[in-house]
Amino acid sequence: ALEPLHCSDESSGEEQEDWIAGSRYQALRDIPLFSRQEPRSEACGTIPRGSVVLVMVLQPHEDELGEAVMAYIADTKIPGWTKGWATISREGWSRPVLGFRRLTGSWELGGRYRVLESLVLRA
């Protein structure tokens, strides 16, 4: 396990206005995953509604449907991880795909952590 040496105010569990890479959020509906950062690329899975996902990368995206936010997300609770690119926000959507509340287990990119017990690193 790791212990944060310093946490920002964003780790308070309150709702935020934007998602933060390294944080965990609840899926508010089923989320289709794609192999590349394009909604028309090969489908590679689905994150079920209610799952907790780790947002690993956030990337603005624009196509013929307008502006969107793509994210590389993963459900890390499942062995082998369900992971891929997903559109998490799009101009004109009335409902978000992910909640805005950072959940327990979120990381702060650039944060400093102390190792408390044996640790396995995955690439």
KOLSE-911944 format. One line per field, with one value per atom (N, C-alpha, C): chain; x, y, z. Coordinates in pm, 1 decimal. Each point is the difference from the previous one (the first is absolute). Layout:
KOLSE-911944
paba = [A; ...] $
u = [X; ...] $
v = [Y; ...] $
w = [Z; ...] $
This chain:
KOLSE-911944
paba = [A; A; A; A; A; A; A; A; A; A; A; A; A; A; A; A; A; A; A; A; A; A; A; A; A; A; A; A; A; A; A; A; A; A; A; A; A; A; A; A; A; A; A; A; A; A; A; A; A; A; A; A; A; A; A; A; A; A; A; A; A; A; A; A; A; A; A; A; A; A; A; A; A; A; A; A; A; A; A; A; A; A; A; A; A; A; A; A; A; A; A; A; A; A; A; A; A; A; A; A; A; A; A; A; A; A; A; A; A; A; A; A; A; A; A; A; A; A; A; A; A; A; A; A; A; A; A; A; A; A; A; A; A; A; A; A; A; A; A; A; A; A; A; A; A; A; A; A; A; A; A; A; A; A; A; A; A; A; A; A; A; A; A; A; A; A; A; A; A; A; A; A; A; A; A; A; A; A; A; A; A; A; A; A; A; A; A; A; A; A; A; A; A; A; A; A; A; A; A; A; A; A; A; A; A; A; A; A; A; A; A; A; A; A; A; A; A; A; A; A; A; A; A; A; A; A; A; A; A; A; A; A; A; A; A; A; A; A; A; A; A; A; A; A; A; A; A; A; A; A; A; A; A; A; A; A; A; A; A; A; A; A; A; A; A; A; A; A; A; A; A; A; A; A; A; A; A; A; A; A; A; A; A; A; A; A; A; A; A; A; A; A; A; A; A; A; A; A; A; A; A; A; A; A; A; A; A; A; A; A; A; A; A; A; A; A; A; A; A; A; A; A; A; A; A; A; A; A; A; A; A; A; A; A; A; A; A; A; A; A; A; A; A; A; A; A; A; A; A; A; A; A; A; A; A; A; A; A; A; A; A; A; A; A; A; A; A; A; A] $
u = [84.5; -84.5; 88.2; -58.0; 70.5; -73.9; 75.5; -56.8; 41.4; -96.9; 38.3; 78.2; 105.2; 75.8; -63.5; -72.7; -67.3; -119.5; -116.1; -120.2; -52.4; -48.6; -62.7; -142.7; -64.9; -139.6; -91.6; 44.4; -82.6; -25.9; 72.9; -18.3; -103.7; -75.6; -93.6; -123.9; -25.0; -119.5; -118.9; 17.4; -107.7; -6.7; -116.9; -13.4; 88.1; 64.7; 87.2; -67.8; 52.2; -54.6; 57.5; 118.6; 66.7; 55.8; 25.2; 64.2; 150.2; 69.6; 143.5; 65.2; 100.9; 73.5; 63.1; -7.4; 52.4; -107.5; -120.5; -109.2; -98.9; -75.1; -103.6; -137.3; -89.0; -135.3; -97.3; -126.6; -102.5; -60.0; -17.7; -66.7; -149.5; -59.6; -141.9; -87.4; 62.6; -69.7; 101.9; -45.0; 93.2; 87.4; 130.5; 94.7; 69.3; -23.9; 72.5; 146.1; 89.5; 143.7; 49.6; 100.6; 56.9; 151.3; 55.9; 142.8; 87.3; -54.7; 75.5; -81.7; 62.9; -62.4; -92.9; -82.7; -98.4; -126.1; -115.5; -123.1; -37.7; 57.7; -32.4; 106.7; 92.6; 100.2; -62.4; 78.7; -49.1; -44.9; -120.8; -50.8; 82.2; 32.9; 82.2; -57.2; -125.0; -61.3; -101.3; -56.8; -98.9; 21.5; -7.7; 1.8; -146.9; -45.9; -140.6; -31.9; -122.4; -50.0; 25.9; 45.3; 26.1; 143.3; 77.6; 141.2; 80.5; 108.1; 95.2; 114.7; 28.4; 106.1; 111.0; 119.3; 117.2; 18.7; 0.9; 25.4; 150.5; 57.1; 145.7; 49.4; -76.6; 36.9; -127.5; 5.7; -108.9; 49.6; -81.3; 43.7; -118.9; 9.0; -104.5; -3.1; -117.1; -16.3; -106.4; 18.9; -100.2; -20.1; -126.4; -33.8; -124.7; -62.3; -116.5; -119.6; 0.2; -108.7; 25.9; 119.0; 32.5; 111.6; 12.1; 105.3; -37.3; 102.5; -20.8; 123.7; -13.4; 114.6; 8.5; 115.3; 29.3; 86.9; -15.9; 81.3; 39.5; 122.4; 40.9; -34.7; -95.8; -49.7; 16.2; -0.1; 15.2; -80.1; -62.7; -59.2; 106.8; 67.9; 114.7; -40.7; -128.2; -46.7; -6.6; -6.1; -11.5; 140.4; 35.9; 132.1; 15.6; 113.2; 23.0; -49.6; -64.7; -50.2; -83.3; -114.4; -76.3; 42.0; 55.4; 58.3; -16.0; 2.3; -6.1; -38.0; -11.0; -37.6; -151.3; -50.1; -144.3; -26.2; -111.8; -46.6; -73.3; 50.5; -62.9; -81.1; 19.4; -76.1; -6.4; -115.5; -15.6; -94.6; 31.6; -83.9; -144.6; -92.8; -140.4; -52.6; 88.0; -47.9; -65.3; -113.8; -69.4; 44.8; 51.4; 42.4; 146.5; 76.6; 139.4; 8.5; 111.4; 25.6; 62.2; 81.5; 65.1; -47.6; -8.3; -28.8; 116.0; -23.4; 105.3; 64.1; -37.8; 56.0; 119.3; 118.0; 118.4; -22.4; 29.4; -23.3; 128.9; -14.0; 113.8; 87.4; 128.8; 93.4; 48.4; -41.1; 45.3; 144.8; 70.0; 138.6; 6.3; 103.0; 25.4; 125.5; -15.4; 116.7; 100.9; 123.3; 104.7; 5.2; -90.6; -3.0; 115.6; 26.3; 104.8; -65.9; 45.8; -59.5; 109.2; -32.0; 91.0; -47.3; 90.8; -33.3; -12.8; -115.3; -26.0; 21.9; -5.1; 21.8; 48.1; 20.2; 47.9; -86.0; 63.4; -67.3; 33.6; -99.5; 21.0; -26.8; 96.7; -16.8; -32.6; -98.3; -38.8; 24.2; 45.6; 23.0; -120.3] $
v = [-118.8; 118.8; 124.0; 108.8; 126.9; 102.5; 89.8; 108.2; 131.4; 89.2; 128.1; 84.5; 65.2; 91.6; 138.3; 30.2; 128.1; -20.9; 50.3; -11.3; 139.3; 17.9; 126.6; 1.9; 113.5; 12.3; -86.0; -39.3; -76.2; -141.6; -48.7; -136.6; -8.3; 106.3; 5.5; -85.9; -51.9; -79.0; 85.4; 131.5; 87.2; -2.7; 36.4; 3.8; 109.0; -32.2; 92.9; 43.0; 103.4; 44.2; -80.0; -53.8; -75.2; -128.8; -95.9; -123.7; 23.3; -82.0; 14.1; -134.9; 0.4; -123.7; -51.2; -132.0; -62.1; -21.4; 47.3; -10.5; -108.9; -44.6; -102.1; 66.2; -44.6; 53.0; -113.9; 20.5; -100.6; 20.5; -111.4; 3.2; 16.8; 102.6; 28.2; -70.9; -57.4; -82.2; -92.5; -96.6; -87.9; 84.6; -29.4; 78.9; -91.2; 19.4; -79.1; 44.0; -97.3; 26.5; -29.2; 77.0; -14.3; -16.8; -67.6; -30.4; 122.6; 99.7; 122.5; 121.8; 113.1; 125.1; 53.9; -84.6; 38.8; -80.9; 65.8; -73.3; -102.0; 9.5; -96.0; -108.5; -9.2; -106.8; -129.5; -105.5; -131.9; 0.1; -50.9; -12.0; -105.5; 25.9; -96.0; -31.4; 37.0; -33.7; 102.7; -23.1; 90.7; 4.8; 118.9; 18.0; 7.0; -91.8; 2.4; 116.5; 47.7; 104.7; -42.6; 94.5; -27.7; -39.4; -34.5; -36.3; 122.5; -24.2; 106.3; -9.8; 111.1; -1.5; 97.3; -34.7; 85.9; 76.4; 133.1; 83.5; 15.3; -55.9; 0.7; 115.2; 36.1; 109.5; 72.6; 132.8; 82.5; 72.6; 2.0; 62.7; 68.3; 132.8; 66.0; -60.3; -4.5; -62.1; 78.6; 15.0; 67.0; -79.7; -18.9; -68.8; 64.7; -66.2; 58.8; 19.5; -66.1; 14.8; 112.7; 61.1; 110.4; -35.3; 82.0; -18.6; -109.9; -73.0; -109.5; -13.9; -78.1; -38.1; -152.1; -48.0; -143.5; -29.9; -119.1; -41.4; -145.0; -32.6; -140.0; -40.9; -92.7; -40.1; -150.5; -41.1; -142.3; -35.5; -117.3; -59.7; -92.8; 42.7; -73.6; -107.2; -13.4; -101.9; -138.0; -2.4; -125.4; -48.1; -125.4; -49.1; 15.4; 50.6; 25.8; 136.7; 72.3; 134.7; 10.2; 60.2; 42.0; 143.6; 28.9; 132.5; 41.0; 129.4; 51.9; 146.9; 55.9; 140.3; 11.9; 105.9; 24.4; 149.2; 33.3; 138.7; 19.9; 89.3; 19.5; 129.9; 85.3; 124.1; 44.4; 53.2; 50.1; 119.1; 97.4; 117.8; -44.5; 50.4; -32.0; -115.8; -76.0; -109.1; 58.9; -55.5; 51.3; -70.2; -123.0; -77.3; -40.1; 12.2; -45.7; -153.0; -52.5; -144.1; -41.4; 89.3; -23.9; 103.5; -40.8; 95.8; 97.6; 109.9; 100.7; -8.1; -98.4; -14.4; -95.4; 48.4; -86.8; -101.8; -125.7; -108.1; -41.9; -74.6; -53.5; -80.7; 10.2; -71.4; 85.3; 127.1; 90.2; 38.6; 23.0; 43.3; 145.8; 65.4; 136.5; -3.6; 31.8; -0.5; 101.2; -40.6; 86.3; -2.4; -77.4; -8.9; -84.0; 12.3; -78.9; -96.4; -126.1; -104.7; -77.6; -51.3; -82.3; -145.1; -94.5; -140.9; -55.9; -61.9; -51.6; -150.5; -72.9; -144.1; -39.5; -130.2; -46.9; 53.0; 33.6; 66.2; -70.0; -18.4; -56.5; 110.2; 25.5; 100.6; -69.4; 53.7; -55.4; 104.4; -44.8; 93.2; 6.4] $
w = [0.0; 0.0; 0.0; -46.6; -4.7; 83.8; 59.0; 79.1; -65.2; -29.9; -59.4; 99.9; -48.0; 84.8; -2.2; -107.4; -13.6; -91.5; 37.9; -83.2; -29.9; -123.4; -35.3; 52.6; -9.4; 41.9; -85.3; -120.3; -92.7; 48.6; 98.5; 47.3; 111.9; 21.7; 111.7; -19.3; -121.5; -24.3; -39.6; -7.8; -44.1; -152.3; -54.8; -145.0; -57.3; -113.2; -69.8; -129.7; -64.2; -127.6; -115.9; 14.8; -105.3; 58.1; -88.3; 41.3; 6.8; 79.0; 20.2; -28.6; -89.1; -28.9; 128.7; 20.5; 120.8; 105.2; -28.6; 97.3; -39.8; 99.7; -21.0; 8.3; -90.5; -6.1; -26.9; 35.4; -24.9; -138.6; -73.4; -129.8; 23.5; -59.1; 19.4; -102.8; -102.4; -99.0; -65.2; -78.2; -70.7; -92.1; -2.3; -79.1; -100.3; -130.1; -100.4; -6.7; -14.8; -8.8; -140.6; -42.8; -132.9; 8.7; -100.2; 2.1; -26.5; -68.9; -28.9; 40.2; -2.6; 42.7; -108.4; -53.4; -100.0; 26.5; 13.6; 29.5; -107.2; -117.5; -105.8; -15.4; 93.5; -5.5; 51.1; 1.5; 40.7; 146.3; 24.9; 137.2; 73.2; 127.1; 74.9; 137.6; 24.9; 127.8; 43.8; 117.1; 58.4; 150.6; 54.6; 145.1; 42.7; 85.7; 42.2; 93.9; -8.3; 89.3; 144.7; 81.8; 140.9; 30.5; -103.0; 20.6; 41.1; 70.5; 33.9; -99.1; -69.5; -100.3; 37.9; -43.5; 15.6; -130.4; 7.1; -117.8; -11.2; -107.3; -14.9; -86.7; -103.1; -91.0; -39.3; -6.4; -51.3; -124.1; -105.3; -124.4; -68.6; -24.7; -78.8; -141.0; -59.2; -131.6; -75.8; -128.9; -81.9; -127.4; -37.5; -123.9; -58.8; -97.2; -66.0; 93.7; 115.7; 97.2; 100.0; -5.7; 89.9; 96.6; 104.7; 99.5; 97.8; 43.9; 94.5; 87.5; 106.5; 82.7; -6.4; -46.0; -2.1; 121.2; 54.9; 114.8; -17.1; 41.2; 9.3; 141.7; 12.8; 131.2; 19.5; 125.8; 30.7; 124.0; -4.6; 119.2; 55.5; 103.8; 53.9; 100.3; 27.7; 94.8; -64.8; -131.9; -74.0; -36.3; 30.2; -41.8; -151.3; -41.1; -141.4; -44.2; 86.9; -24.3; -127.7; 7.1; -116.7; -23.7; -118.3; -23.5; -145.5; -24.4; -135.9; -0.3; -120.6; -18.8; 0.7; 61.7; 5.1; -13.1; -61.4; -0.4; 132.3; 84.2; 130.4; 5.8; -98.7; -6.1; -145.2; -39.8; -136.6; 3.3; -82.1; -16.7; -26.1; 78.9; -19.8; 83.3; 66.4; 85.1; 124.4; 37.6; 117.7; 128.2; -12.4; 117.7; -13.3; 107.2; -5.7; 2.4; -45.9; 0.4; 133.3; 56.4; 129.6; 100.1; 126.5; 105.3; 15.2; 68.1; 19.8; 138.0; 79.9; 134.5; -5.1; 41.8; 8.4; 109.9; -29.3; 95.6; 69.2; 107.8; 73.6; -95.7; 15.7; -86.8; -115.4; -3.2; -105.9; 23.7; -109.6; 4.5; -39.6; 45.7; -42.5; -85.8; -129.6; -87.9; 51.0; 8.1; 53.2; 152.6; 60.8; 146.1; 52.9; 127.2; 65.1; 95.9; -2.5; 82.4; 71.6; 118.0; 78.0; -11.1; -29.8; -9.1; 141.3; 30.5; 134.2; 10.3; -113.2; -1.1; -138.9; -22.3; -129.7; -113.1; -111.2; -110.4; -130.3; -87.1; -133.8; -101.3; -87.1; -105.7; -129.7; -71.2; -130.0; -106.4; -116.1; -111.1; -89.4] $
